[in-house]
Amino acid sequence: MTPPVFAHGSLRLYLLALLAEHARHGYELIQALSDRFGGTYSPSAGTIYPRLAKLEEEGLVEKSVDGRKTVYAITPAGRAELERRRPELDAIEDEVDDSVRRLADGVRAEVDEAMRTLRAELANAAREAKRAAKDARMPSGPSAAPSAGQAESNRAVHEADLVINEFRQQLRTDLRAQAHRAGLSADTVSLLRARLAEVRAEVLGSFGER
């Protein structure tokens, strides 16, 4: 089970700190938290708005309407509360740093595991295709039927296509679930692109083996 990003009561205080920087509406607070976590965590509206309502009830924040947006601003009482609990806020910043590292490690581990599986499956498909190609015999003319070896090679190519498509679907599902659960950073995309390039180079390299 993944540990909570914020300890009990910490998110409430962190929202006060964000509002102390400047007034924001709810979406801006969600975006600010997502940015702080490098995209690895993005709280839901159901997480943010009840806490804002509680802060307003306690007189620590006040809200105003700007067009269709409800803007929240810290009150003098909220600033006093924030200053009084400054040591706690410093500790929360340390917690946030730890959470960012933990969430990023989790995403990286999931991608690494998926890439190891893909690497093994593609390497096996490449070996099968290479073995079939060695056994194949060239047809005697343009109209000649494919040899047994060529048919086996074609089957191996088809199986490789299935492996790639299955991996794409599985990883796409995993990435979307991660994005919905805790957010997804651009670093994950860069990591995926780099690892896929490595796998492609390795598979292409296996074609030249003798």
KEMI-465355 format. One line per field, with one value per residue: x, y, z of N, C-alpha, C, O in turn; residue in three letters. Coordinates in Angstrom, 1 decimal. Layout:
KEMI-465355
n.X	X,...;
n.Y	Y,...;
n.Z	Z,...;
ca.X	X,...;
ca.Y	Y,...;
ca.Z	Z,...;
c.X	X,...;
c.Y	Y,...;
c.Z	Z,...;
o.X	X,...;
o.Y	Y,...;
o.Z	Z,...;
torkol	ALA,...;
//
This chain:
KEMI-465355
n.X	0.9,0.6,2.2,0.5,0.6,0.7,0.9,-1.5,-3.4,-1.4,-1.7,-3.6,-2.3,-0.3,-1.8,-2.5,0.0,0.5,-1.5,-0.6,1.3,0.0,-3.4,-5.6,-7.5,-9.4,-8.5,-6.0,-4.6,-4.6,-3.0,-0.7,0.2,0.6,2.7,4.6,5.2,6.3,4.6,4.1,2.2,-1.2,-3.7,-7.2,-10.2,-12.0,-10.4,-9.2,-11.2,-12.9,-11.1,-10.5,-12.9,-13.1,-11.0,-11.9,-14.2,-13.0,-12.0,-9.5,-9.0,-10.5,-13.1,-13.8,-15.8,-14.8,-15.9,-16.6,-15.2,-14.2,-12.3,-9.7,-8.3,-5.7,-6.3,-5.6,-5.7,-5.1,-2.5,-1.3,-1.6,-0.1,2.4,2.8,2.9,5.2,7.6,6.4,5.6,8.1,8.9,7.0,7.7,10.0,8.8,7.4,9.5,10.5,8.3,8.1,10.4,9.8,7.5,8.4,10.3,8.7,7.2,9.3,10.2,8.0,8.0,10.5,10.2,8.3,9.7,11.8,10.3,9.4,11.8,12.7,10.7,10.8,13.4,13.2,11.4,12.9,15.0,13.5,12.6,15.1,16.1,14.2,14.6,17.2,16.7,15.2,14.5,15.2,12.6,12.0,11.0,9.1,6.4,6.4,5.5,5.7,8.4,8.6,10.3,10.2,7.5,7.4,9.0,7.4,5.3,6.7,7.2,4.6,3.9,5.7,4.6,2.2,3.2,4.4,2.1,0.6,2.2,2.2,-0.6,-0.8,1.1,0.1,-2.3,-1.3,0.2,-1.9,-3.4,-1.6,-1.3,-3.8,-4.0,-1.7,-0.5,1.7,5.0,7.0,9.5,9.1,8.1,10.3,12.1,10.9,11.0,13.8,14.4,13.0,14.3,16.7,16.0,15.1,17.5,19.0,17.5,17.7,20.4,20.7,19.9,22.1,23.8,25.8;
n.Y	-1.2,2.2,4.8,7.7,10.9,13.3,13.8,13.5,16.4,17.9,18.8,20.7,22.8,23.3,24.2,26.7,27.9,28.1,29.9,32.1,33.0,34.1,35.0,32.4,30.3,27.2,25.3,26.4,26.0,23.2,22.8,24.0,22.3,20.0,20.8,21.3,18.7,17.7,16.6,14.0,13.7,14.7,16.3,15.6,17.4,16.8,16.4,18.9,21.0,20.5,21.0,23.6,24.8,24.2,25.7,28.2,28.3,28.4,30.9,31.4,31.6,33.5,33.8,34.9,35.9,35.8,36.5,33.4,32.0,31.0,32.6,32.1,33.6,34.2,35.1,37.7,36.3,33.8,34.1,34.6,32.2,30.6,31.6,31.0,28.3,27.8,26.1,23.5,23.7,23.8,21.2,19.9,20.6,19.1,16.5,16.6,16.7,14.1,12.6,13.2,12.0,9.3,8.8,9.2,7.2,5.0,5.2,5.0,2.4,0.9,1.4,0.4,-2.4,-3.0,-2.6,-4.5,-6.8,-6.4,-6.3,-9.0,-10.4,-9.4,-10.0,-12.8,-13.2,-12.2,-14.0,-16.3,-15.5,-15.1,-17.8,-19.0,-17.7,-18.6,-21.2,-21.0,-21.3,-20.0,-19.2,-20.7,-19.2,-16.2,-16.9,-19.0,-21.0,-20.0,-21.2,-23.7,-22.7,-20.0,-19.5,-20.0,-18.0,-15.8,-16.3,-15.8,-13.1,-12.1,-12.9,-11.4,-8.8,-9.1,-9.3,-6.7,-5.1,-6.0,-5.2,-2.5,-1.9,-2.8,-1.2,1.3,1.3,1.0,3.5,5.4,4.7,5.4,8.1,9.0,8.3,9.4,11.3,12.1,12.5,14.4,13.4,10.6,10.0,10.7,8.8,6.5,6.8,6.7,4.1,2.5,3.1,1.9,-0.8,-1.3,-0.9,-3.0,-5.2,-4.9,-5.1,-7.8,-9.0,-9.0,-10.9,-13.8;
n.Z	0.0,-0.9,0.9,2.4,0.7,2.1,5.6,8.3,8.5,7.3,4.6,4.8,6.1,4.3,2.1,3.2,3.1,0.4,-0.3,1.0,-0.6,-2.9,-3.8,-4.9,-7.2,-6.9,-8.9,-9.5,-7.1,-7.1,-9.4,-8.6,-6.6,-8.0,-9.7,-7.8,-7.0,-9.3,-11.1,-10.3,-8.4,-8.0,-6.5,-6.0,-6.8,-4.8,-2.7,-2.2,-2.0,0.3,2.4,2.0,2.5,5.2,6.2,5.6,7.2,9.7,9.6,8.5,5.8,3.1,0.7,-2.6,-5.5,-8.8,-11.8,-13.1,-11.4,-8.1,-5.8,-3.5,-0.6,1.8,5.2,7.7,10.1,9.2,8.3,10.7,11.9,10.2,10.6,13.3,13.2,11.7,12.1,11.8,9.1,7.8,8.3,6.8,4.3,4.0,4.1,1.8,-0.1,0.3,-0.4,-3.1,-4.2,-3.5,-5.0,-7.6,-7.8,-7.6,-10.1,-11.9,-11.3,-12.2,-14.9,-15.6,-15.0,-16.9,-19.2,-19.0,-19.4,-22.0,-23.4,-23.1,-24.4,-27.0,-27.7,-27.7,-29.8,-31.9,-32.0,-32.8,-35.4,-36.7,-36.6,-38.2,-40.6,-41.3,-41.9,-44.1,-47.6,-50.8,-53.1,-56.3,-58.3,-59.2,-58.9,-57.2,-54.3,-50.9,-48.9,-46.3,-44.3,-44.8,-44.3,-41.6,-40.7,-41.3,-39.6,-37.2,-37.3,-37.2,-34.7,-33.2,-33.8,-32.4,-29.8,-29.4,-29.7,-27.6,-25.4,-25.7,-25.2,-22.6,-21.2,-21.8,-20.4,-17.8,-17.5,-17.8,-15.5,-13.5,-14.0,-13.4,-10.7,-9.3,-10.9,-13.6,-14.7,-17.0,-17.1,-17.0,-19.5,-21.0,-20.0,-20.9,-23.7,-24.1,-23.2,-24.9,-27.3,-26.7,-26.6,-29.2,-30.6,-29.6,-30.5,-33.3,-33.5,-32.9,-35.3,-37.0,-36.0,-36.4;
ca.X	0.0,1.4,2.0,-0.1,1.6,0.7,0.5,-2.8,-3.3,-0.3,-2.2,-4.3,-1.3,0.4,-2.7,-2.3,1.3,0.3,-2.3,0.2,2.1,-1.0,-4.7,-5.7,-8.8,-9.1,-7.7,-4.6,-4.0,-4.3,-1.9,0.6,0.7,1.1,4.0,5.6,5.5,6.9,3.6,3.9,1.0,-2.1,-4.8,-8.5,-11.0,-12.6,-9.4,-8.9,-12.3,-13.4,-10.1,-10.6,-14.2,-12.8,-10.1,-12.8,-15.0,-12.1,-11.6,-8.1,-9.1,-11.8,-13.3,-14.6,-16.1,-14.2,-16.5,-17.1,-14.2,-14.1,-10.9,-9.4,-7.2,-5.5,-6.7,-4.6,-5.7,-4.4,-1.1,-0.8,-1.6,1.0,3.7,2.8,3.2,6.3,8.4,5.7,5.6,9.4,8.9,6.1,8.5,10.9,7.9,7.1,10.7,10.6,7.2,8.4,11.4,9.2,6.6,9.2,10.9,7.6,6.9,10.5,10.2,7.0,8.5,11.7,9.7,7.6,10.8,12.4,9.4,9.4,13.1,12.8,9.8,11.3,14.6,12.8,10.8,14.0,15.7,12.7,12.6,16.4,16.2,13.4,15.3,18.3,16.2,14.4,15.1,14.7,11.7,12.6,10.5,8.2,5.1,6.6,4.9,6.7,9.0,8.2,11.1,9.7,6.2,7.7,9.5,6.3,4.6,7.4,7.0,3.3,4.0,6.4,3.7,1.3,3.9,4.5,0.8,0.2,3.0,1.6,-1.8,-0.6,1.8,-0.8,-3.2,-0.5,0.5,-3.1,-3.8,-0.6,-1.6,-5.1,-3.8,-0.8,0.1,2.8,5.9,7.6,10.6,8.7,8.0,11.7,12.7,10.3,11.5,15.2,14.5,12.5,15.3,17.7,15.5,15.1,18.9,19.4,16.9,18.3,21.8,20.6,19.7,23.4,24.6,26.0;
ca.Y	0.0,3.4,5.7,8.9,11.9,14.2,13.3,14.1,17.8,18.7,19.4,21.9,23.9,23.6,25.1,28.1,28.5,28.5,31.1,33.2,33.6,35.0,34.4,31.4,29.6,25.8,24.7,26.9,25.3,21.8,22.9,24.4,21.1,19.1,21.4,21.1,17.3,17.3,15.8,12.7,13.7,15.8,16.0,15.7,18.5,16.3,16.5,20.3,21.9,20.4,21.6,25.1,25.1,24.1,26.9,29.4,28.2,28.8,32.3,31.5,32.0,34.0,33.6,35.9,35.4,36.5,35.8,32.1,31.4,31.3,32.8,32.0,34.4,34.0,36.3,38.0,35.2,32.7,34.4,34.4,30.7,30.1,32.0,30.2,26.9,27.8,24.9,22.4,23.9,23.4,19.8,19.4,20.7,17.9,15.4,16.7,16.2,12.6,12.0,13.3,10.9,8.0,8.6,9.1,5.9,4.0,5.3,4.5,0.9,0.3,1.5,-0.5,-3.7,-3.2,-2.6,-5.8,-7.8,-6.2,-6.7,-10.4,-10.9,-9.0,-10.8,-14.2,-13.1,-12.0,-15.3,-17.2,-15.0,-15.4,-19.2,-19.4,-17.2,-19.5,-22.5,-20.7,-21.5,-19.0,-19.8,-20.9,-18.1,-15.2,-17.5,-20.2,-20.8,-19.8,-22.4,-23.9,-21.8,-18.6,-19.4,-19.9,-16.6,-14.9,-16.5,-15.2,-11.7,-11.9,-13.0,-10.2,-7.8,-9.3,-8.9,-5.3,-4.5,-6.3,-4.4,-1.1,-1.8,-2.9,0.0,2.5,1.2,1.3,4.9,6.1,4.5,6.2,9.5,9.3,8.0,10.3,12.2,11.5,13.5,14.4,12.5,9.3,9.9,10.7,7.5,5.5,7.0,6.3,2.7,1.9,3.2,0.9,-2.1,-1.3,-1.0,-4.3,-6.2,-4.7,-5.7,-9.3,-9.4,-9.1,-12.0,-15.0;
ca.Z	0.0,-1.0,2.0,1.9,0.3,3.2,6.9,8.7,8.8,6.7,3.4,5.2,6.4,3.0,1.4,3.7,2.7,-1.0,-0.4,1.5,-1.8,-3.5,-3.8,-6.0,-7.2,-6.6,-9.9,-9.4,-6.0,-7.6,-10.3,-7.8,-5.9,-9.1,-10.1,-6.7,-7.0,-10.6,-11.9,-9.8,-7.5,-8.3,-5.7,-6.6,-6.2,-3.6,-1.6,-1.9,-1.6,1.7,3.3,1.8,3.2,6.6,6.5,5.6,8.4,10.8,9.4,8.0,4.4,2.7,-0.7,-3.4,-6.8,-9.9,-12.9,-12.8,-10.5,-6.7,-5.5,-2.1,-0.1,3.2,6.1,8.7,11.1,8.5,8.3,12.1,12.1,9.4,11.3,14.5,12.9,10.8,12.2,11.2,7.7,7.4,8.3,5.7,3.0,4.0,3.8,0.3,-0.8,0.5,-1.2,-4.6,-4.5,-3.4,-6.1,-8.8,-7.7,-8.0,-11.5,-12.6,-11.1,-13.0,-16.3,-15.7,-15.1,-18.2,-20.3,-18.9,-20.0,-23.4,-23.9,-23.1,-25.4,-28.3,-28.0,-28.1,-31.1,-32.9,-32.2,-33.6,-36.7,-37.2,-36.8,-39.4,-41.8,-41.7,-42.5,-45.3,-48.9,-51.7,-54.1,-57.6,-59.2,-58.5,-58.5,-56.3,-53.0,-49.8,-48.3,-44.9,-43.5,-45.0,-43.6,-40.1,-40.4,-41.3,-38.3,-36.1,-37.5,-36.8,-33.2,-32.7,-33.8,-31.2,-28.5,-29.3,-29.5,-26.2,-24.5,-25.9,-24.5,-21.1,-20.6,-21.9,-19.2,-16.5,-17.4,-17.5,-14.1,-12.7,-14.2,-12.6,-9.3,-8.6,-11.8,-14.4,-15.0,-18.3,-17.0,-17.3,-21.0,-21.5,-19.7,-21.8,-25.0,-24.1,-23.0,-26.1,-28.3,-26.4,-26.9,-30.7,-31.0,-29.2,-31.4,-34.6,-33.4,-33.0,-36.7,-37.6,-35.5,-37.3;
c.X	0.9,1.1,1.3,1.0,1.8,0.3,-0.8,-2.6,-2.3,-0.8,-2.9,-3.4,-0.5,-0.5,-2.6,-1.1,1.2,-0.5,-1.6,1.0,1.2,-2.3,-4.8,-7.1,-8.4,-8.2,-6.2,-3.9,-3.7,-3.1,-0.6,1.1,1.2,2.5,5.0,6.1,6.0,5.9,3.4,2.7,0.1,-3.4,-6.1,-9.2,-11.7,-11.7,-9.2,-10.0,-12.8,-12.4,-10.2,-11.9,-13.9,-12.0,-11.0,-13.7,-14.3,-11.6,-10.1,-8.0,-10.4,-11.9,-14.1,-14.8,-15.6,-14.8,-17.1,-16.2,-14.4,-12.7,-10.7,-8.2,-7.0,-5.9,-5.6,-4.6,-5.0,-2.9,-0.5,-0.7,-0.4,2.3,3.9,3.3,4.4,7.2,7.7,5.7,7.0,9.5,8.1,6.9,9.5,10.1,7.6,8.3,10.8,9.5,7.5,9.4,10.7,8.3,7.3,9.8,9.9,7.3,8.1,10.5,9.2,7.4,9.6,11.2,9.0,8.7,11.5,11.6,9.5,10.7,13.2,11.9,10.3,12.5,14.2,12.2,11.9,14.7,14.9,12.7,14.0,16.6,15.4,14.0,16.5,17.9,15.4,15.2,14.4,13.8,12.4,12.1,9.5,6.9,5.2,6.0,6.0,7.2,8.5,9.0,10.6,8.3,6.4,8.2,8.4,5.5,5.3,7.2,5.6,3.2,4.7,5.5,2.7,2.0,4.0,3.2,0.3,0.9,2.4,0.3,-1.7,0.0,0.9,-1.8,-2.5,-0.2,-0.7,-3.5,-2.9,-1.0,-2.8,-4.8,-2.9,-0.1,1.3,3.7,6.4,8.8,10.3,8.6,9.4,12.4,12.2,10.8,13.0,15.3,14.0,13.5,16.4,17.3,15.5,16.5,19.4,18.8,17.5,19.7,21.8,20.5,21.1,24.3,24.7,26.3;
c.Y	1.2,4.3,7.0,10.0,12.9,13.5,14.0,15.6,18.6,19.4,20.7,23.1,24.3,24.4,26.6,28.7,28.9,29.7,32.3,33.8,34.5,34.2,33.5,30.8,28.1,25.1,25.1,26.2,23.8,21.8,23.2,23.2,20.1,19.5,21.1,19.6,16.8,16.5,14.4,12.6,14.9,15.5,16.3,16.9,18.1,16.3,18.0,21.1,21.7,21.0,23.1,25.6,25.1,25.3,28.1,29.4,28.7,30.2,32.5,31.8,32.7,33.8,34.7,35.4,36.4,35.9,34.5,31.4,31.9,31.4,32.8,32.8,34.2,35.3,36.6,36.9,34.0,32.9,34.2,32.9,30.1,30.4,31.2,28.8,26.7,26.5,23.6,22.5,23.5,21.9,19.2,19.5,19.5,16.6,15.4,16.2,14.7,12.0,12.1,12.2,9.6,7.8,8.4,7.7,4.8,4.0,4.7,3.0,0.3,0.3,0.5,-2.0,-4.0,-3.3,-3.9,-6.9,-7.6,-6.6,-8.2,-11.0,-10.6,-9.8,-12.2,-14.2,-13.0,-13.3,-16.3,-16.8,-15.3,-16.9,-19.6,-18.9,-18.0,-20.8,-22.3,-21.0,-20.6,-19.7,-19.8,-19.8,-17.2,-15.9,-18.6,-19.9,-20.6,-21.1,-22.5,-22.9,-20.4,-18.4,-19.3,-18.5,-15.6,-15.0,-15.8,-13.7,-11.3,-11.9,-11.8,-9.0,-7.9,-8.9,-7.4,-4.6,-4.8,-5.4,-2.9,-0.9,-1.8,-1.7,1.2,2.5,1.6,2.8,5.7,6.0,5.3,7.6,9.9,9.2,9.1,11.3,11.5,12.6,13.4,13.5,11.1,9.1,9.9,9.4,6.4,5.6,6.4,4.7,2.0,2.0,2.2,-0.5,-2.3,-1.6,-2.4,-5.4,-6.1,-5.3,-7.2,-9.8,-9.7,-10.2,-13.1,-16.2;
c.Z	0.0,0.2,1.5,1.6,1.5,4.5,7.3,9.1,8.0,5.4,3.7,5.4,5.1,2.1,1.8,3.2,1.2,-1.2,0.2,0.4,-2.6,-3.6,-5.1,-6.0,-7.0,-7.6,-9.8,-8.2,-6.4,-8.5,-9.6,-7.1,-6.9,-9.5,-9.0,-6.6,-8.4,-11.4,-11.4,-8.8,-7.9,-7.5,-6.4,-6.0,-4.9,-2.4,-1.2,-1.4,-0.2,2.7,3.2,2.6,4.7,7.0,6.5,6.8,9.6,10.7,9.0,6.6,4.1,1.2,-1.4,-4.8,-7.9,-11.2,-12.5,-11.8,-9.0,-6.3,-4.0,-1.7,1.3,4.0,7.0,9.8,10.5,8.5,9.7,12.4,11.4,10.1,12.6,14.3,11.8,10.9,11.6,9.6,7.1,7.3,7.2,4.4,2.9,3.6,2.3,-0.5,-0.8,-0.4,-2.7,-5.0,-4.5,-4.6,-7.4,-8.9,-8.1,-9.5,-12.3,-12.5,-12.0,-14.5,-16.5,-15.9,-16.4,-19.3,-20.2,-19.6,-21.5,-24.0,-24.0,-24.3,-26.8,-28.7,-28.4,-29.5,-32.2,-33.1,-33.1,-35.1,-37.4,-37.5,-38.1,-40.7,-42.3,-42.3,-43.8,-46.6,-49.9,-52.7,-55.4,-58.6,-58.5,-58.1,-57.6,-55.0,-52.0,-49.3,-46.9,-44.0,-43.6,-44.2,-42.1,-39.8,-40.4,-40.1,-37.1,-36.1,-36.9,-35.2,-32.6,-32.7,-32.7,-29.9,-28.3,-29.0,-28.0,-25.2,-24.5,-25.1,-23.0,-20.5,-20.7,-20.7,-17.9,-16.4,-17.1,-16.1,-13.2,-12.8,-13.4,-11.1,-8.7,-9.6,-12.5,-14.9,-16.4,-18.3,-17.3,-18.8,-21.5,-21.2,-20.6,-23.2,-25.1,-24.0,-24.3,-27.2,-28.0,-26.8,-28.5,-31.2,-30.7,-30.2,-32.8,-34.6,-33.5,-34.4,-37.4,-37.1,-36.5,-36.4;
o.X	1.8,0.0,1.5,2.0,2.9,-0.7,-1.1,-1.8,-2.3,-0.3,-2.7,-3.6,-0.2,0.1,-2.6,-1.0,1.8,-0.2,-2.0,1.4,1.6,-2.4,-4.2,-7.8,-7.2,-7.3,-5.3,-2.7,-2.6,-2.2,0.5,2.3,2.2,3.4,6.2,7.2,6.2,6.4,2.5,2.3,0.6,-4.1,-6.2,-8.8,-11.9,-12.1,-9.1,-9.9,-13.1,-12.8,-10.1,-11.9,-14.4,-12.2,-10.8,-13.9,-14.8,-10.9,-9.6,-7.0,-11.4,-10.9,-14.9,-14.1,-15.8,-14.2,-18.0,-16.5,-14.6,-11.9,-11.5,-7.2,-7.9,-5.7,-4.6,-3.5,-4.3,-2.2,0.6,0.3,0.3,3.2,5.0,3.9,4.4,7.6,8.4,5.8,7.1,10.1,8.4,6.8,9.7,10.5,7.6,8.1,11.1,9.7,7.2,9.2,11.0,8.3,6.9,9.9,10.2,7.2,7.9,10.9,9.5,7.2,9.7,11.7,9.2,8.5,11.9,12.2,9.6,10.7,13.7,12.3,10.2,12.7,14.9,12.5,11.8,15.1,15.4,12.8,14.0,17.1,15.8,14.0,16.7,18.6,15.1,16.4,13.2,14.1,13.2,12.7,9.1,6.3,4.2,6.0,7.1,6.4,7.9,8.4,10.5,8.1,5.7,7.9,8.3,5.0,4.7,7.1,5.4,2.6,4.2,5.5,2.3,1.3,3.8,3.1,-0.3,0.3,2.3,0.2,-2.3,-0.4,0.9,-2.1,-3.1,-0.4,-0.7,-4.0,-3.4,-0.9,-2.9,-5.4,-3.2,0.8,1.8,3.2,6.4,9.2,11.1,9.0,9.7,13.1,12.9,11.2,13.3,16.0,14.6,13.7,17.0,18.0,15.9,16.8,20.1,19.5,17.8,20.2,22.7,20.8,21.2,25.4,23.8,26.5;
o.Y	1.3,4.6,7.4,10.0,13.3,12.8,15.1,15.9,19.9,20.5,21.7,24.2,25.4,25.3,27.5,29.9,29.9,30.6,33.4,35.0,35.6,33.0,33.7,30.8,27.7,24.4,24.3,26.0,23.3,20.9,22.6,23.0,19.5,18.7,20.7,19.3,15.6,15.7,13.7,11.5,16.1,14.6,17.1,17.4,18.9,16.2,18.3,21.8,22.7,21.6,23.8,26.6,26.0,25.9,29.0,30.5,29.3,30.7,33.6,32.3,32.4,33.8,35.4,34.4,37.6,34.9,34.5,30.3,33.1,30.4,33.4,32.8,33.9,36.4,35.8,36.6,33.3,32.0,33.7,32.5,29.2,29.5,30.8,28.2,25.7,25.9,22.8,21.5,22.9,21.3,18.2,18.6,19.0,15.8,14.4,15.5,14.1,11.0,11.1,11.6,8.7,6.7,7.6,7.2,3.9,3.0,3.9,2.3,-0.8,-0.7,-0.2,-2.7,-5.1,-4.1,-4.4,-7.7,-8.6,-7.3,-8.7,-11.9,-11.4,-10.2,-12.8,-15.1,-13.5,-13.6,-17.0,-17.6,-15.7,-17.3,-20.4,-19.6,-18.2,-21.3,-23.2,-20.9,-20.3,-20.8,-18.9,-19.6,-17.5,-15.4,-19.2,-18.8,-21.1,-22.0,-21.5,-22.4,-19.7,-17.4,-18.6,-18.0,-14.7,-14.0,-15.2,-13.0,-10.3,-11.1,-11.4,-8.2,-6.9,-8.3,-6.9,-3.7,-3.9,-4.9,-2.3,0.1,-1.1,-1.2,2.1,3.5,2.3,3.4,6.7,6.9,5.9,8.4,11.0,10.0,9.6,12.0,10.5,13.6,12.3,13.0,10.3,8.0,9.1,8.8,5.6,4.5,5.8,4.1,0.9,1.0,1.6,-1.3,-3.4,-2.4,-3.0,-6.3,-7.1,-5.9,-7.8,-11.0,-10.5,-10.4,-13.4,-17.3;
o.Z	0.8,0.4,0.4,2.3,1.8,4.5,6.7,9.9,8.0,5.1,3.0,5.0,4.9,1.4,1.0,2.8,0.8,-2.0,-0.2,0.5,-2.9,-3.4,-6.1,-5.0,-7.1,-7.2,-10.0,-8.3,-6.0,-8.4,-9.9,-7.0,-6.6,-9.7,-9.3,-6.2,-8.6,-12.2,-11.9,-8.4,-8.1,-7.8,-7.4,-5.0,-4.0,-1.3,0.0,-0.4,0.4,3.7,4.2,3.2,5.4,8.1,7.3,7.4,10.5,11.6,9.1,6.1,4.9,0.5,-0.7,-5.2,-7.8,-11.7,-11.6,-11.4,-8.8,-6.4,-3.3,-2.5,2.1,3.5,7.1,10.2,11.2,8.7,9.8,13.0,11.9,10.2,12.9,15.1,11.1,9.9,11.0,8.9,6.0,6.4,6.6,3.6,1.8,2.9,1.6,-1.5,-1.9,-1.1,-3.4,-6.0,-5.3,-5.2,-8.2,-10.0,-8.8,-10.1,-13.2,-13.5,-12.6,-15.2,-17.6,-16.7,-17.0,-20.3,-21.3,-20.3,-22.3,-25.1,-25.1,-25.0,-27.7,-29.9,-29.3,-30.3,-33.3,-34.3,-33.9,-36.0,-38.6,-38.6,-38.9,-41.7,-43.5,-43.2,-44.5,-46.6,-49.9,-53.1,-55.8,-59.6,-57.4,-57.1,-57.2,-54.5,-52.2,-49.1,-46.3,-43.0,-42.6,-43.6,-41.4,-38.7,-39.6,-39.5,-36.3,-35.1,-36.2,-34.6,-31.5,-31.8,-32.0,-29.1,-27.3,-28.2,-27.4,-24.2,-23.5,-24.4,-22.3,-19.5,-19.8,-20.1,-17.1,-15.3,-16.4,-15.5,-12.2,-11.8,-12.8,-10.4,-7.6,-9.2,-12.0,-15.4,-17.0,-19.3,-17.8,-19.3,-22.5,-22.1,-21.1,-23.8,-26.1,-24.8,-24.7,-28.0,-28.9,-27.4,-29.0,-32.1,-31.5,-30.6,-33.4,-35.6,-34.0,-34.7,-38.4,-37.6,-37.3,-36.9;
torkol	MET,THR,PRO,PRO,VAL,PHE,ALA,HIS,GLY,SER,LEU,ARG,LEU,TYR,LEU,LEU,ALA,LEU,LEU,ALA,GLU,HIS,ALA,ARG,HIS,GLY,TYR,GLU,LEU,ILE,GLN,ALA,LEU,SER,ASP,ARG,PHE,GLY,GLY,THR,TYR,SER,PRO,SER,ALA,GLY,THR,ILE,TYR,PRO,ARG,LEU,ALA,LYS,LEU,GLU,GLU,GLU,GLY,LEU,VAL,GLU,LYS,SER,VAL,ASP,GLY,ARG,LYS,THR,VAL,TYR,ALA,ILE,THR,PRO,ALA,GLY,ARG,ALA,GLU,LEU,GLU,ARG,ARG,ARG,PRO,GLU,LEU,ASP,ALA,ILE,GLU,ASP,GLU,VAL,ASP,ASP,SER,VAL,ARG,ARG,LEU,ALA,ASP,GLY,VAL,ARG,ALA,GLU,VAL,ASP,GLU,ALA,MET,ARG,THR,LEU,ARG,ALA,GLU,LEU,ALA,ASN,ALA,ALA,ARG,GLU,ALA,LYS,ARG,ALA,ALA,LYS,ASP,ALA,ARG,MET,PRO,SER,GLY,PRO,SER,ALA,ALA,PRO,SER,ALA,GLY,GLN,ALA,GLU,SER,ASN,ARG,ALA,VAL,HIS,GLU,ALA,ASP,LEU,VAL,ILE,ASN,GLU,PHE,ARG,GLN,GLN,LEU,ARG,THR,ASP,LEU,ARG,ALA,GLN,ALA,HIS,ARG,ALA,GLY,LEU,SER,ALA,ASP,THR,VAL,SER,LEU,LEU,ARG,ALA,ARG,LEU,ALA,GLU,VAL,ARG,ALA,GLU,VAL,LEU,GLY,SER,PHE,GLY,GLU,ARG;
//
